[in-house]
């Protein structure tokens, strides 16, 4: 194991300065596996996916402030696709066509933290993946039938949904608790009035899978603590949500010191089934368009559990009986029992009350504290299929495997370096697969070719199928993933082409139906893209010409009538900052004002055939 020495004395200072020096940079994945199941396979063989075969898992990883979703194959760790969610992407035209531009709402970035795959009975069902935007109070959803963003919604009354995204066990709700407390509606209020006027708000979002629409069901007003991570219960705890908090000190400045004074912060326990009933019974106030429930006025469904200071992750065990909080500043994992919490709630056994929220007695809820010697900075817990938990240790740069039922430490492996989250195969479900875990490392200096002072981050693949963990492979990654979920490939069912829907608005399926219609200053183009040409108006002298007057509003509806897999066409207009794509069978619309007079080539930007180079046309803008 690597030795670590904090830059300043004391764990707190060392962690906060985030300047940790490692004595040994030489340990990395070794050439041979020590794992029993794979004793005869080298690490290279374990991750090699031969030509013609597919990876067994999809890893859906947050792209941090790139606003994108990264899709990796496991175990090869090959990047399969980048899916833009909160940021425009010229490669796919996302944020350029009318629909997606409207969905982005004028933002050009978002801070994507925690992907959550939709669940049925506590299992990933492979239909959708939800994501939070911490920067702009948004939630997004990617349709896993086409790996495109289907909807984005901005949430009122929030200060950054960091603690989400997590879904309840049948995707009844997507839970989005706030990181930065703000006054409701973000109205002006001096920081001296923090405790009284600022609030932490939890948004309970629903998703209509047929209409592919997000909606706000209700919000919960909570004290101005910071909500860090959350998880939803399963089975016996299926009606509950758990969330960690920090800054129960109400610090408003120098938070790295001032928000770490109390020995204990809280886990907030919410019963969403009960809250749902209260909202249905009208026990809410309308606040900026949201149904807001205040626990001080409507008791009986929100409780607090004291926990070691400044916790980060809280994760529910696959069987739903326990929740495990990880320390960040306290070097231990705490295992709490849902059953014991339910007993305390039933018998009204509360040690105190904070903001009208009953606080359950720590000693009566806790099952055990797990404190591996020398392991520091536990952040997150993942699970296997054999009753074991795996914790990332940010400061001591390792993953610790331990037995949930006994707290016994079974194994430890170094990672390189400073792991945040990790993702195990099917690791957040009621039945994890126990095959692989990927450590998402925040720092990876000296591991890859340098690209300058800022080095690539890394993701390390660890075989967890045997008794001992085996560090198998490491891959660099763009900045800066936070979390990922890993789903078996059998659960993902992608469509081959978009259905040929002749009634689809603005679609054209035959060359002879293409046309350019003028309505005052608006020019509507109903065109097609096919190998290897554009047809905007079949009856015109030049069917691939769009001629407008300077100042016209131009609306181009383009349908790709090549109904073959993977024959995607692009549509770029020179000097206009415009490029969008139409996948097979898709109709997309782009709008712009022809401000500049002149001659502008149009070309297909997505290689489609041998005569792709010829797939072009002209936009002619006649001067005023
Ligand atoms: Cu083309």
Boltz pocket constraint, residues with backbone or C-beta under 6 A from the ligand:
constraints:
  - pocket:
      binder: B
      contacts: [[A, 530], [A, 531], [A, 532], [A, 568], [A, 569], [A, 570], [A, 604], [A, 605], [A, 606], [A, 607], [A, 608], [A, 609], [A, 612], [A, 615]]
      max_distance: 6.0
